[in-house]
Amino acid sequence: QVQLVESGGGLVQAGGSLKLTCMAKGKFFAIRSMAWYHQAPGKERNLVAHVRGIVNTNYTDSVKGRFTISRDNSNNAVYLQMNSLKPEDTGVYYCNAELLTGSWNDYWGQGTQVTVSS
């Protein structure tokens, strides 16, 4: 069973930082892309950052200059370094990945809660 496990969420004050981690576990052969999504309370889930391979990254405008997505291929992990956090960053952050399990498939993590207080 393939599983994406997120960690690193928590409660921080505005202006603070958090680093989210997503690790892909189980039987798979490769990772093609990984992404972080954000879902604020009562809102739809939106893409925050995406990395294809190792070097090709994209960010939504609201987090540019504040968040950084990176991959650690040896650990099958993707990270989201979040700096200068704002109250509107509050919500559940979900990891998404395309994993090769005989064929390419899309997987979601359970989410990790981030709460930014003002």
C-alpha atoms as one frame of an Amber mdcrd trajectory, in Angstrom:
protein
   0.000   0.000   0.000   1.397   3.373  -1.047   1.034   6.183   1.434   1.964
   9.856   1.573   2.659  10.987   5.118   2.738  14.699   5.927   4.253  16.236
   9.031   5.545  19.541  10.333   2.311  21.441  10.792   1.473  23.276  13.953
   0.550  26.560  15.562   2.749  29.573  14.862   2.503  33.325  15.158   2.271
  35.548  12.108   5.716  36.141  10.675   6.973  32.786  11.856   8.137  29.783
   9.889   7.296  26.125   9.461   8.743  23.360   7.341   6.345  20.722   6.086
   7.533  17.269   5.107   5.834  14.691   2.923   7.300  11.219   2.651   6.158
   8.645   0.129   6.046   5.181   1.664   5.263   1.743   0.314   5.935  -0.065
  -2.927   6.683   2.252  -5.822   9.525   2.680  -8.278   9.756   6.379  -9.036
   8.288   9.807  -8.358   7.463  12.026 -11.323   6.029  15.073  -9.570   5.055
  16.254  -6.109   2.944  19.158  -4.958   1.515  20.926  -1.946  -2.101  22.042
  -1.755  -3.758  24.324   0.765  -7.346  24.202   1.945  -8.470  27.024   4.194
 -11.502  26.481   6.441 -14.640  26.536   4.324 -12.659  27.024   1.110 -11.707
  24.877  -1.853  -8.392  23.105  -2.102  -5.836  25.102  -4.084  -2.400  24.349
  -5.456   0.375  26.102  -3.557   3.580  24.725  -5.034   4.565  22.050  -7.495
   7.809  20.397  -8.511   8.315  18.232 -11.584  11.407  16.131 -11.322  13.881
  17.999  -9.160  14.407  21.438 -10.667  11.139  22.512 -12.287   9.102  24.361
  -9.655   5.991  26.529  -9.712   4.278  28.613  -7.050   0.979  30.344  -6.665
   1.394  34.124  -6.566   0.363  34.490  -2.929   3.334  32.463  -1.658   6.081
  33.556  -4.045   9.048  34.851  -2.102   7.793  33.245   1.105   7.499  29.510
   0.411  10.014  27.145  -1.126   9.307  23.642  -2.378  12.142  21.159  -2.636
  12.648  17.447  -3.100  14.948  14.941  -1.455  15.024  12.045  -3.876  17.006
   9.768  -1.569  14.269  10.028   1.072  11.323  10.079  -1.363  10.318  13.316
   0.268   9.085  16.749  -0.648   9.356  19.748   1.648   7.599  23.060   1.896
   9.596  25.709   3.723   7.109  28.375   4.774   8.449  31.730   5.929   6.736
  34.994   6.822   3.536  33.130   7.570   0.255  35.010   7.480  -3.098  34.214
   9.104  -4.545  33.488   5.656  -2.040  30.642   5.327  -4.043  28.802   7.978
  -5.578  25.541   6.858  -4.797  21.967   5.987  -1.861  21.316   3.694  -2.048
  18.226   1.524   0.745  16.456  -0.286   0.133  15.108  -3.776   2.434  12.887
  -5.809   2.573  10.982  -9.060   4.116   7.614  -8.246   5.109   4.739 -10.483
   3.477   1.548  -9.205   3.504  -0.546 -12.359   1.889   2.452 -13.984   1.794
   6.141 -13.065  -0.802   6.937 -10.413  -1.827   9.963  -8.386  -1.810   9.884
  -4.581  -2.883  12.202  -1.768  -1.738  12.477   1.811  -4.042  12.869   4.785
  -3.056  16.483   5.371  -1.306  18.398   8.114  -2.858  21.325   9.959  -1.191
  24.733   9.932  -2.579  27.475  12.130  -1.145  30.992  12.006  -2.238  33.317
  14.775  -2.208  37.098  14.624
